[in-house]
Amino acid sequence: QWIYLDGQHVTKENAKVSVFDHGFLYGDGIFEGIRIYNGNIFKCKEHLDRLYDSAKSIMLDIPLTYDEMLEAMAETIRLNEMRNGYIRLIVSRGVGNLGLDPRRCPKASVIIIVEQLAIYPEQAYLNGLRAVSVSQRRNLPDALNPKIKSLNYLNNILVKIQSNLAEADEAIMMNAQGYVTEGSGDNIFIVKRGVVYTPPCYLGALEGITRLAIIELCEKLGLPLKEEPFTMHDVYIADEVFFTGTAAEVIAAREIDGRIIGEGHAGPITLQLLEEFRNAVDKDGYK
Ligand code: PLP
């Protein structure tokens, strides 16, 4: 496995960063998770746009131009002979001193890891997941703005711990007002009487790229879709609930907080969207 580390490709064993890197010391940095299907980088522009937007928002200078970043990704994929897999792109503030001040970090560090993906077993896509709602609230303003895909995932990790303790597969987060926002690392959709709903991102969700692909797919398939706030009550009484994300793609929930969702397995619209999504990414790489 070859890992891109600041302009060089190194082996996994040699892929090491400094203990003075502010990404390590303070979670000061950003990242992206991207899929490669059939040798094509899925929604590459959307992911790179989100990366550069996150960087601008936190005043992080990515030392590569957009085209150089593309080239570095392509080269890392080629070296690893990867046709189907996952790319993790990380840009940290780089090496500084123990102080917070980013001016002490002269150069941001860029890391690209490509890997096979260990996701849910295929059966889980038919059975659906067990999910629980959690008490952590999705933080809205400033640095924990969900629009910034920063290295500060402590809130999401606490969410994951809470769902682990409940022996659930996934968690559902709400914002401070009690409106559903998203999963621990996925966006959420519900289906009721043939209408697909997803919360608007301003409530406190990452603008997921898979989420957008599913919204586009609903339009293409003529499935009515509404971006509307909803609460856990609406989730409990939904006919179908599913999560979307780069790693998980489209995966149903069969049980949430002890309530059985629909028939207790992945519903027809979820499965149709999953199938159409997979067909689209398979056929033309869905650039
Ligand atoms: N929400 C959070 C908090 C995430 O970390 C992710 C994963 O990147 C998502 C949603 C899903 O976004 P995407 O479809 O772009 O992977």
Boltz pocket constraint, residues with backbone or C-beta under 6 A from the ligand:
constraints:
  - pocket:
      binder: B
      contacts: [[A, 33], [A, 156], [A, 182], [A, 183], [A, 184], [A, 185], [A, 186], [A, 187], [A, 205], [A, 206], [A, 207], [A, 208], [A, 209], [A, 210], [A, 211], [A, 244], [A, 245], [A, 246], [A, 247]]
      max_distance: 6.0
